Amino acid sequence: MNPQELFQDVPFWHLITRLGEAEILLPAALLTAAALFARRRTRNLALGWVLMLSLAVTLTTASKLAFIGWGLGWAAINFTGVSGHAMFSSAIYPVLMLTLVPGRSRRRWQLSLALGCALALLVGVSRIQVGAHSWSEVLVGMLLGGTVTALTLGWFETRALSINPVVPALLLVWVAVSPFQLHASQTHSLVTRLALSLSGRGAPYTRAELLRHNRRERS
């Protein structure tokens, strides 16, 4: 199958949204963190980035469990949980780009960061376009992931994130090929099963229920 055949049957926004899946971004982040950890001068950055990302993942998952299992959402802003795609993208892509684009000049550093943020924003918008999330859920996800990126860049030296050149090459191949080779993400179904198991409910709460309940309260 040639590249043209790969793309012709994949709607643009559905392709972009796959770039925010945990199954794609977590392996990329772990490989990058391992390469950064291997170098003494970027070891603290790797540890800090992974720890903050882990906390963001915990908060994102907790928000989803709270709604799916117990119906804890915010109907006024159509919020049922943090967008994991938006969080992962904004926490990972900017750091990845700083390792993918070589050079230590300030201009290249800024360009790399801008490219990472633009890709994260594109993934966030895609979640709206495919009908998976509301704007509030995407914005909170980007804020959470963006905080991980901001703290990583603010607390640690990031002007020389040089790593083994094999790693950026592997990352580019992985991110480019995996949306076409991996099955659709199963993260949401796993979280749903966990939420139902913890809450004892037979069926998950839905966005429609949240909004319907809000309309009844206002009428």
MARTORRO-752881 format. One record per residue (C-alpha): residue in three letters; residue number from 1; x negated, y negated, z. Coordinates in pm, 1 decimal. Layout:
<sites>
<site><residuo>ALA</residuo><num>NUM</num><east>X</east><north>Y</north><up>Z</up></site>
...
</sites>
This chain:
<sites>
<site><residuo>MET</residuo><num>1</num><east>0.0</east><north>0.0</north><up>0.0</up></site>
<site><residuo>ASN</residuo><num>2</num><east>-148.4</east><north>-336.5</north><up>-101.8</up></site>
<site><residuo>PRO</residuo><num>3</num><east>-122.9</east><north>-656.8</north><up>107.1</up></site>
<site><residuo>GLN</residuo><num>4</num><east>154.7</east><north>-797.8</north><up>-112.2</up></site>
<site><residuo>GLU</residuo><num>5</num><east>373.2</east><north>-492.3</north><up>-45.0</up></site>
<site><residuo>LEU</residuo><num>6</num><east>306.0</east><north>-523.3</north><up>328.1</up></site>
<site><residuo>PHE</residuo><num>7</num><east>434.0</east><north>-879.9</north><up>342.6</up></site>
<site><residuo>GLN</residuo><num>8</num><east>723.8</east><north>-876.4</north><up>99.1</up></site>
<site><residuo>ASP</residuo><num>9</num><east>967.1</east><north>-690.5</north><up>328.1</up></site>
<site><residuo>VAL</residuo><num>10</num><east>874.1</east><north>-871.7</north><up>650.8</up></site>
<site><residuo>PRO</residuo><num>11</num><east>1061.1</east><north>-1198.3</north><up>721.5</up></site>
<site><residuo>PHE</residuo><num>12</num><east>819.4</east><north>-1474.1</north><up>817.5</up></site>
<site><residuo>TRP</residuo><num>13</num><east>946.0</east><north>-1538.8</north><up>1171.3</up></site>
<site><residuo>HIS</residuo><num>14</num><east>970.8</east><north>-1169.2</north><up>1253.7</up></site>
<site><residuo>LEU</residuo><num>15</num><east>608.4</east><north>-1127.8</north><up>1150.4</up></site>
<site><residuo>ILE</residuo><num>16</num><east>496.2</east><north>-1426.8</north><up>1355.9</up></site>
<site><residuo>THR</residuo><num>17</num><east>689.3</east><north>-1312.6</north><up>1662.7</up></site>
<site><residuo>ARG</residuo><num>18</num><east>510.7</east><north>-976.6</north><up>1658.1</up></site>
<site><residuo>LEU</residuo><num>19</num><east>183.4</east><north>-1163.6</north><up>1716.1</up></site>
<site><residuo>GLY</residuo><num>20</num><east>306.7</east><north>-1239.0</north><up>2069.1</up></site>
<site><residuo>GLU</residuo><num>21</num><east>372.3</east><north>-879.7</north><up>2173.2</up></site>
<site><residuo>ALA</residuo><num>22</num><east>195.7</east><north>-748.1</north><up>2481.4</up></site>
<site><residuo>GLU</residuo><num>23</num><east>96.0</east><north>-432.5</north><up>2294.2</up></site>
<site><residuo>ILE</residuo><num>24</num><east>-106.7</east><north>-649.0</north><up>2056.3</up></site>
<site><residuo>LEU</residuo><num>25</num><east>-235.4</east><north>-925.2</north><up>2281.4</up></site>
<site><residuo>LEU</residuo><num>26</num><east>-328.5</east><north>-733.0</north><up>2595.8</up></site>
<site><residuo>PRO</residuo><num>27</num><east>-580.6</east><north>-504.6</north><up>2420.5</up></site>
<site><residuo>ALA</residuo><num>28</num><east>-724.7</east><north>-810.2</north><up>2244.8</up></site>
<site><residuo>ALA</residuo><num>29</num><east>-752.6</east><north>-999.0</north><up>2575.0</up></site>
<site><residuo>LEU</residuo><num>30</num><east>-910.8</east><north>-704.0</north><up>2756.7</up></site>
<site><residuo>LEU</residuo><num>31</num><east>-1168.1</east><north>-652.9</north><up>2481.7</up></site>
<site><residuo>THR</residuo><num>32</num><east>-1254.8</east><north>-1021.7</north><up>2488.8</up></site>
<site><residuo>ALA</residuo><num>33</num><east>-1274.2</east><north>-1024.8</north><up>2869.2</up></site>
<site><residuo>ALA</residuo><num>34</num><east>-1503.2</east><north>-720.4</north><up>2865.0</up></site>
<site><residuo>ALA</residuo><num>35</num><east>-1734.5</east><north>-891.2</north><up>2614.1</up></site>
<site><residuo>LEU</residuo><num>36</num><east>-1739.3</east><north>-1209.0</north><up>2823.7</up></site>
<site><residuo>PHE</residuo><num>37</num><east>-1797.7</east><north>-1012.3</north><up>3143.3</up></site>
<site><residuo>ALA</residuo><num>38</num><east>-2100.4</east><north>-844.2</north><up>2984.4</up></site>
<site><residuo>ARG</residuo><num>39</num><east>-2278.7</east><north>-1180.4</north><up>2976.6</up></site>
<site><residuo>ARG</residuo><num>40</num><east>-2382.6</east><north>-1324.1</north><up>3311.1</up></site>
<site><residuo>ARG</residuo><num>41</num><east>-2301.3</east><north>-1686.8</north><up>3225.7</up></site>
<site><residuo>THR</residuo><num>42</num><east>-1940.5</east><north>-1603.9</north><up>3128.5</up></site>
<site><residuo>ARG</residuo><num>43</num><east>-1874.5</east><north>-1334.2</north><up>3389.2</up></site>
<site><residuo>ASN</residuo><num>44</num><east>-1686.1</east><north>-1562.1</north><up>3627.9</up></site>
<site><residuo>LEU</residuo><num>45</num><east>-1475.9</east><north>-1694.9</north><up>3340.4</up></site>
<site><residuo>ALA</residuo><num>46</num><east>-1377.3</east><north>-1341.8</north><up>3238.6</up></site>
<site><residuo>LEU</residuo><num>47</num><east>-1277.4</east><north>-1249.8</north><up>3592.9</up></site>
<site><residuo>GLY</residuo><num>48</num><east>-1086.8</east><north>-1572.8</north><up>3650.2</up></site>
<site><residuo>TRP</residuo><num>49</num><east>-903.8</east><north>-1547.3</north><up>3318.3</up></site>
<site><residuo>VAL</residuo><num>50</num><east>-795.9</east><north>-1187.9</north><up>3380.7</up></site>
<site><residuo>LEU</residuo><num>51</num><east>-681.6</east><north>-1261.8</north><up>3737.1</up></site>
<site><residuo>MET</residuo><num>52</num><east>-475.5</east><north>-1564.6</north><up>3631.7</up></site>
<site><residuo>LEU</residuo><num>53</num><east>-331.0</east><north>-1373.0</north><up>3337.2</up></site>
<site><residuo>SER</residuo><num>54</num><east>-234.9</east><north>-1090.3</north><up>3572.9</up></site>
<site><residuo>LEU</residuo><num>55</num><east>-52.9</east><north>-1336.8</north><up>3796.8</up></site>
<site><residuo>ALA</residuo><num>56</num><east>131.7</east><north>-1483.8</north><up>3497.8</up></site>
<site><residuo>VAL</residuo><num>57</num><east>234.0</east><north>-1134.8</north><up>3384.8</up></site>
<site><residuo>THR</residuo><num>58</num><east>363.1</east><north>-1060.5</north><up>3735.7</up></site>
<site><residuo>LEU</residuo><num>59</num><east>572.0</east><north>-1379.2</north><up>3746.1</up></site>
<site><residuo>THR</residuo><num>60</num><east>709.2</east><north>-1318.3</north><up>3397.1</up></site>
<site><residuo>THR</residuo><num>61</num><east>805.4</east><north>-960.6</north><up>3476.5</up></site>
<site><residuo>ALA</residuo><num>62</num><east>960.7</east><north>-1062.6</north><up>3809.0</up></site>
<site><residuo>SER</residuo><num>63</num><east>1182.4</east><north>-1319.8</north><up>3635.3</up></site>
<site><residuo>LYS</residuo><num>64</num><east>1305.9</east><north>-1056.3</north><up>3391.2</up></site>
<site><residuo>LEU</residuo><num>65</num><east>1370.2</east><north>-800.3</north><up>3664.5</up></site>
<site><residuo>ALA</residuo><num>66</num><east>1561.0</east><north>-1059.3</north><up>3867.8</up></site>
<site><residuo>PHE</residuo><num>67</num><east>1801.5</east><north>-1129.8</north><up>3585.2</up></site>
<site><residuo>ILE</residuo><num>68</num><east>1842.4</east><north>-784.0</north><up>3431.9</up></site>
<site><residuo>GLY</residuo><num>69</num><east>1889.6</east><north>-612.6</north><up>3766.9</up></site>
<site><residuo>TRP</residuo><num>70</num><east>2058.9</east><north>-878.9</north><up>3978.5</up></site>
<site><residuo>GLY</residuo><num>71</num><east>2184.8</east><north>-1143.7</north><up>3736.0</up></site>
<site><residuo>LEU</residuo><num>72</num><east>1960.3</east><north>-1417.0</north><up>3876.6</up></site>
<site><residuo>GLY</residuo><num>73</num><east>1941.3</east><north>-1674.7</north><up>3599.6</up></site>
<site><residuo>TRP</residuo><num>74</num><east>2019.4</east><north>-2040.2</north><up>3534.9</up></site>
<site><residuo>ALA</residuo><num>75</num><east>2321.7</east><north>-2077.0</north><up>3311.5</up></site>
<site><residuo>ALA</residuo><num>76</num><east>2300.1</east><north>-2456.0</north><up>3289.1</up></site>
<site><residuo>ILE</residuo><num>77</num><east>1979.6</east><north>-2429.2</north><up>3085.2</up></site>
<site><residuo>ASN</residuo><num>78</num><east>2052.6</east><north>-2085.0</north><up>2937.5</up></site>
<site><residuo>PHE</residuo><num>79</num><east>1765.0</east><north>-1923.7</north><up>3127.5</up></site>
<site><residuo>THR</residuo><num>80</num><east>1748.6</east><north>-1546.6</north><up>3180.3</up></site>
<site><residuo>GLY</residuo><num>81</num><east>1375.3</east><north>-1501.0</north><up>3231.4</up></site>
<site><residuo>VAL</residuo><num>82</num><east>1036.3</east><north>-1620.4</north><up>3112.7</up></site>
<site><residuo>SER</residuo><num>83</num><east>952.6</east><north>-1546.8</north><up>2749.9</up></site>
<site><residuo>GLY</residuo><num>84</num><east>670.2</east><north>-1295.1</north><up>2762.7</up></site>
<site><residuo>HIS</residuo><num>85</num><east>571.1</east><north>-1360.3</north><up>2400.9</up></site>
<site><residuo>ALA</residuo><num>86</num><east>535.4</east><north>-1733.4</north><up>2468.2</up></site>
<site><residuo>MET</residuo><num>87</num><east>345.0</east><north>-1672.9</north><up>2791.0</up></site>
<site><residuo>PHE</residuo><num>88</num><east>101.6</east><north>-1420.1</north><up>2643.1</up></site>
<site><residuo>SER</residuo><num>89</num><east>37.6</east><north>-1630.8</north><up>2332.5</up></site>
<site><residuo>SER</residuo><num>90</num><east>-34.3</east><north>-1953.5</north><up>2519.2</up></site>
<site><residuo>ALA</residuo><num>91</num><east>-250.8</east><north>-1776.5</north><up>2777.9</up></site>
<site><residuo>ILE</residuo><num>92</num><east>-453.6</east><north>-1569.8</north><up>2531.6</up></site>
<site><residuo>TYR</residuo><num>93</num><east>-479.8</east><north>-1720.2</north><up>2182.7</up></site>
<site><residuo>PRO</residuo><num>94</num><east>-659.5</east><north>-2043.2</north><up>2281.9</up></site>
<site><residuo>VAL</residuo><num>95</num><east>-929.8</east><north>-1846.4</north><up>2466.0</up></site>
<site><residuo>LEU</residuo><num>96</num><east>-957.9</east><north>-1594.6</north><up>2182.9</up></site>
<site><residuo>MET</residuo><num>97</num><east>-1008.4</east><north>-1874.5</north><up>1931.7</up></site>
<site><residuo>LEU</residuo><num>98</num><east>-1292.2</east><north>-2020.2</north><up>2136.8</up></site>
<site><residuo>THR</residuo><num>99</num><east>-1477.0</east><north>-1690.1</north><up>2092.4</up></site>
<site><residuo>LEU</residuo><num>100</num><east>-1382.0</east><north>-1639.3</north><up>1727.5</up></site>
<site><residuo>VAL</residuo><num>101</num><east>-1505.8</east><north>-1973.7</north><up>1592.2</up></site>
<site><residuo>PRO</residuo><num>102</num><east>-1885.1</east><north>-1994.3</north><up>1632.4</up></site>
<site><residuo>GLY</residuo><num>103</num><east>-2073.3</east><north>-2305.6</north><up>1731.3</up></site>
<site><residuo>ARG</residuo><num>104</num><east>-2120.7</east><north>-2516.7</north><up>2039.9</up></site>
<site><residuo>SER</residuo><num>105</num><east>-2035.4</east><north>-2861.1</north><up>1903.7</up></site>
<site><residuo>ARG</residuo><num>106</num><east>-1751.5</east><north>-3050.8</north><up>2066.8</up></site>
<site><residuo>ARG</residuo><num>107</num><east>-1570.9</east><north>-3080.2</north><up>1733.8</up></site>
<site><residuo>ARG</residuo><num>108</num><east>-1572.7</east><north>-2705.0</north><up>1674.9</up></site>
<site><residuo>TRP</residuo><num>109</num><east>-1464.8</east><north>-2643.3</north><up>2034.3</up></site>
<site><residuo>GLN</residuo><num>110</num><east>-1169.8</east><north>-2878.2</north><up>1989.5</up></site>
<site><residuo>LEU</residuo><num>111</num><east>-1079.9</east><north>-2723.3</north><up>1653.0</up></site>
<site><residuo>SER</residuo><num>112</num><east>-1086.1</east><north>-2372.8</north><up>1798.5</up></site>
<site><residuo>LEU</residuo><num>113</num><east>-867.9</east><north>-2475.8</north><up>2090.0</up></site>
<site><residuo>ALA</residuo><num>114</num><east>-623.8</east><north>-2656.4</north><up>1860.1</up></site>
<site><residuo>LEU</residuo><num>115</num><east>-592.2</east><north>-2349.6</north><up>1636.5</up></site>
<site><residuo>GLY</residuo><num>116</num><east>-521.0</east><north>-2127.1</north><up>1936.9</up></site>
<site><residuo>CYS</residuo><num>117</num><east>-258.8</east><north>-2365.9</north><up>2073.3</up></site>
<site><residuo>ALA</residuo><num>118</num><east>-95.9</east><north>-2402.8</north><up>1730.5</up></site>
<site><residuo>LEU</residuo><num>119</num><east>-66.7</east><north>-2026.3</north><up>1693.3</up></site>
<site><residuo>ALA</residuo><num>120</num><east>81.2</east><north>-1997.9</north><up>2042.5</up></site>
<site><residuo>LEU</residuo><num>121</num><east>333.8</east><north>-2271.0</north><up>1959.7</up></site>
<site><residuo>LEU</residuo><num>122</num><east>425.2</east><north>-2092.6</north><up>1637.5</up></site>
<site><residuo>VAL</residuo><num>123</num><east>492.5</east><north>-1770.1</north><up>1828.9</up></site>
<site><residuo>GLY</residuo><num>124</num><east>705.8</east><north>-1964.0</north><up>2077.0</up></site>
<site><residuo>VAL</residuo><num>125</num><east>914.8</east><north>-2116.9</north><up>1798.0</up></site>
<site><residuo>SER</residuo><num>126</num><east>953.6</east><north>-1772.5</north><up>1641.8</up></site>
<site><residuo>ARG</residuo><num>127</num><east>1128.0</east><north>-1647.5</north><up>1956.4</up></site>
<site><residuo>ILE</residuo><num>128</num><east>1396.5</east><north>-1909.9</north><up>1895.4</up></site>
<site><residuo>GLN</residuo><num>129</num><east>1417.6</east><north>-1833.8</north><up>1524.9</up></site>
<site><residuo>VAL</residuo><num>130</num><east>1470.7</east><north>-1459.3</north><up>1574.6</up></site>
<site><residuo>GLY</residuo><num>131</num><east>1731.4</east><north>-1520.4</north><up>1845.6</up></site>
<site><residuo>ALA</residuo><num>132</num><east>1535.6</east><north>-1353.1</north><up>2124.6</up></site>
<site><residuo>HIS</residuo><num>133</num><east>1513.5</east><north>-1646.9</north><up>2366.7</up></site>
<site><residuo>SER</residuo><num>134</num><east>1649.8</east><north>-1988.7</north><up>2449.6</up></site>
<site><residuo>TRP</residuo><num>135</num><east>1438.2</east><north>-2302.6</north><up>2441.4</up></site>
<site><residuo>SER</residuo><num>136</num><east>1418.4</east><north>-2309.2</north><up>2821.2</up></site>
<site><residuo>GLU</residuo><num>137</num><east>1278.0</east><north>-1956.4</north><up>2834.1</up></site>
<site><residuo>VAL</residuo><num>138</num><east>1018.6</east><north>-2032.3</north><up>2567.3</up></site>
<site><residuo>LEU</residuo><num>139</num><east>915.2</east><north>-2361.7</north><up>2726.5</up></site>
<site><residuo>VAL</residuo><num>140</num><east>870.2</east><north>-2201.5</north><up>3068.8</up></site>
<site><residuo>GLY</residuo><num>141</num><east>671.0</east><north>-1920.7</north><up>2908.7</up></site>
<site><residuo>MET</residuo><num>142</num><east>444.6</east><north>-2165.9</north><up>2729.5</up></site>
<site><residuo>LEU</residuo><num>143</num><east>404.0</east><north>-2372.4</north><up>3045.2</up></site>
<site><residuo>LEU</residuo><num>144</num><east>304.5</east><north>-2064.8</north><up>3244.7</up></site>
<site><residuo>GLY</residuo><num>145</num><east>64.7</east><north>-1935.2</north><up>2981.1</up></site>
<site><residuo>GLY</residuo><num>146</num><east>-66.0</east><north>-2284.8</north><up>2915.7</up></site>
<site><residuo>THR</residuo><num>147</num><east>-146.1</east><north>-2318.0</north><up>3284.8</up></site>
<site><residuo>VAL</residuo><num>148</num><east>-360.2</east><north>-2003.3</north><up>3262.8</up></site>
<site><residuo>THR</residuo><num>149</num><east>-548.0</east><north>-2152.1</north><up>2968.3</up></site>
<site><residuo>ALA</residuo><num>150</num><east>-584.5</east><north>-2495.6</north><up>3130.7</up></site>
<site><residuo>LEU</residuo><num>151</num><east>-719.6</east><north>-2351.7</north><up>3455.4</up></site>
<site><residuo>THR</residuo><num>152</num><east>-957.2</east><north>-2122.4</north><up>3269.6</up></site>
<site><residuo>LEU</residuo><num>153</num><east>-1096.6</east><north>-2407.3</north><up>3063.0</up></site>
<site><residuo>GLY</residuo><num>154</num><east>-1099.6</east><north>-2648.8</north><up>3355.5</up></site>
<site><residuo>TRP</residuo><num>155</num><east>-1268.5</east><north>-2428.1</north><up>3612.8</up></site>
<site><residuo>PHE</residuo><num>156</num><east>-1528.9</east><north>-2252.8</north><up>3399.7</up></site>
<site><residuo>GLU</residuo><num>157</num><east>-1788.0</east><north>-2343.2</north><up>3139.5</up></site>
<site><residuo>THR</residuo><num>158</num><east>-1635.0</east><north>-2275.5</north><up>2798.2</up></site>
<site><residuo>ARG</residuo><num>159</num><east>-1858.2</east><north>-2459.6</north><up>2553.0</up></site>
<site><residuo>ALA</residuo><num>160</num><east>-2073.3</east><north>-2153.2</north><up>2484.6</up></site>
<site><residuo>LEU</residuo><num>161</num><east>-1846.5</east><north>-1850.1</north><up>2476.8</up></site>
<site><residuo>SER</residuo><num>162</num><east>-2087.2</east><north>-1661.2</north><up>2253.7</up></site>
<site><residuo>ILE</residuo><num>163</num><east>-2022.9</east><north>-1288.3</north><up>2249.4</up></site>
<site><residuo>ASN</residuo><num>164</num><east>-2134.8</east><north>-991.7</north><up>2041.9</up></site>
<site><residuo>PRO</residuo><num>165</num><east>-2028.1</east><north>-1079.1</north><up>1683.6</up></site>
<site><residuo>VAL</residuo><num>166</num><east>-1879.4</east><north>-731.0</north><up>1645.6</up></site>
<site><residuo>VAL</residuo><num>167</num><east>-1608.3</east><north>-824.0</north><up>1897.0</up></site>
<site><residuo>PRO</residuo><num>168</num><east>-1459.6</east><north>-1118.7</north><up>1701.2</up></site>
<site><residuo>ALA</residuo><num>169</num><east>-1459.7</east><north>-902.1</north><up>1389.2</up></site>
<site><residuo>LEU</residuo><num>170</num><east>-1270.7</east><north>-626.1</north><up>1571.1</up></site>
<site><residuo>LEU</residuo><num>171</num><east>-1025.5</east><north>-880.2</north><up>1713.1</up></site>
<site><residuo>LEU</residuo><num>172</num><east>-949.6</east><north>-1026.6</north><up>1371.3</up></site>
<site><residuo>VAL</residuo><num>173</num><east>-886.1</east><north>-682.2</north><up>1225.1</up></site>
<site><residuo>TRP</residuo><num>174</num><east>-671.3</east><north>-579.3</north><up>1522.9</up></site>
<site><residuo>VAL</residuo><num>175</num><east>-448.8</east><north>-888.5</north><up>1519.2</up></site>
<site><residuo>ALA</residuo><num>176</num><east>-415.7</east><north>-880.7</north><up>1140.3</up></site>
<site><residuo>VAL</residuo><num>177</num><east>-332.1</east><north>-511.5</north><up>1107.9</up></site>
<site><residuo>SER</residuo><num>178</num><east>-149.0</east><north>-414.3</north><up>1427.0</up></site>
<site><residuo>PRO</residuo><num>179</num><east>183.5</east><north>-593.2</north><up>1348.5</up></site>
<site><residuo>PHE</residuo><num>180</num><east>218.1</east><north>-364.5</north><up>1047.2</up></site>
<site><residuo>GLN</residuo><num>181</num><east>92.6</east><north>-45.2</north><up>1210.3</up></site>
<site><residuo>LEU</residuo><num>182</num><east>233.3</east><north>-48.3</north><up>1563.8</up></site>
<site><residuo>HIS</residuo><num>183</num><east>594.6</east><north>32.1</north><up>1641.2</up></site>
<site><residuo>ALA</residuo><num>184</num><east>815.6</east><north>-250.8</north><up>1767.3</up></site>
<site><residuo>SER</residuo><num>185</num><east>748.3</east><north>-349.8</north><up>2126.3</up></site>
<site><residuo>GLN</residuo><num>186</num><east>906.8</east><north>-131.8</north><up>2394.8</up></site>
<site><residuo>THR</residuo><num>187</num><east>823.7</east><north>-370.4</north><up>2679.8</up></site>
<site><residuo>HIS</residuo><num>188</num><east>1179.0</east><north>-500.0</north><up>2721.3</up></site>
<site><residuo>SER</residuo><num>189</num><east>1329.1</east><north>-152.1</north><up>2740.0</up></site>
<site><residuo>LEU</residuo><num>190</num><east>1072.9</east><north>-50.8</north><up>3001.8</up></site>
<site><residuo>VAL</residuo><num>191</num><east>1149.1</east><north>-358.6</north><up>3211.8</up></site>
<site><residuo>THR</residuo><num>192</num><east>1521.8</east><north>-292.4</north><up>3173.7</up></site>
<site><residuo>ARG</residuo><num>193</num><east>1487.4</east><north>63.8</north><up>3298.0</up></site>
<site><residuo>LEU</residuo><num>194</num><east>1279.7</east><north>-52.4</north><up>3593.1</up></site>
<site><residuo>ALA</residuo><num>195</num><east>1529.7</east><north>-326.6</north><up>3680.6</up></site>
<site><residuo>LEU</residuo><num>196</num><east>1822.7</east><north>-84.1</north><up>3673.0</up></site>
<site><residuo>SER</residuo><num>197</num><east>1631.0</east><north>166.5</north><up>3882.7</up></site>
<site><residuo>LEU</residuo><num>198</num><east>1547.3</east><north>-94.4</north><up>4146.7</up></site>
<site><residuo>SER</residuo><num>199</num><east>1890.0</east><north>-258.0</north><up>4156.0</up></site>
<site><residuo>GLY</residuo><num>200</num><east>2098.0</east><north>57.8</north><up>4126.1</up></site>
<site><residuo>ARG</residuo><num>201</num><east>2312.5</east><north>-92.7</north><up>3849.2</up></site>
<site><residuo>GLY</residuo><num>202</num><east>2441.9</east><north>120.2</north><up>3567.1</up></site>
<site><residuo>ALA</residuo><num>203</num><east>2404.4</east><north>-150.8</north><up>3303.7</up></site>
<site><residuo>PRO</residuo><num>204</num><east>2183.8</east><north>-460.6</north><up>3270.4</up></site>
<site><residuo>TYR</residuo><num>205</num><east>2316.1</east><north>-812.9</north><up>3318.8</up></site>
<site><residuo>THR</residuo><num>206</num><east>2342.6</east><north>-996.4</north><up>2988.3</up></site>
<site><residuo>ARG</residuo><num>207</num><east>2314.8</east><north>-1354.5</north><up>2873.6</up></site>
<site><residuo>ALA</residuo><num>208</num><east>2681.5</east><north>-1346.2</north><up>2772.2</up></site>
<site><residuo>GLU</residuo><num>209</num><east>2781.4</east><north>-1256.8</north><up>3129.5</up></site>
<site><residuo>LEU</residuo><num>210</num><east>2572.7</east><north>-1539.4</north><up>3272.5</up></site>
<site><residuo>LEU</residuo><num>211</num><east>2722.8</east><north>-1798.4</north><up>3038.6</up></site>
<site><residuo>ARG</residuo><num>212</num><east>3076.7</east><north>-1662.8</north><up>3076.8</up></site>
<site><residuo>HIS</residuo><num>213</num><east>3053.0</east><north>-1677.7</north><up>3455.6</up></site>
<site><residuo>ASN</residuo><num>214</num><east>2923.6</east><north>-2034.6</north><up>3432.6</up></site>
<site><residuo>ARG</residuo><num>215</num><east>3216.8</east><north>-2139.0</north><up>3212.1</up></site>
<site><residuo>ARG</residuo><num>216</num><east>3465.6</east><north>-1988.3</north><up>3458.8</up></site>
<site><residuo>GLU</residuo><num>217</num><east>3305.7</east><north>-2178.7</north><up>3746.1</up></site>
<site><residuo>ARG</residuo><num>218</num><east>3324.0</east><north>-2506.6</north><up>3554.2</up></site>
<site><residuo>SER</residuo><num>219</num><east>3685.1</east><north>-2461.4</north><up>3440.0</up></site>
</sites>
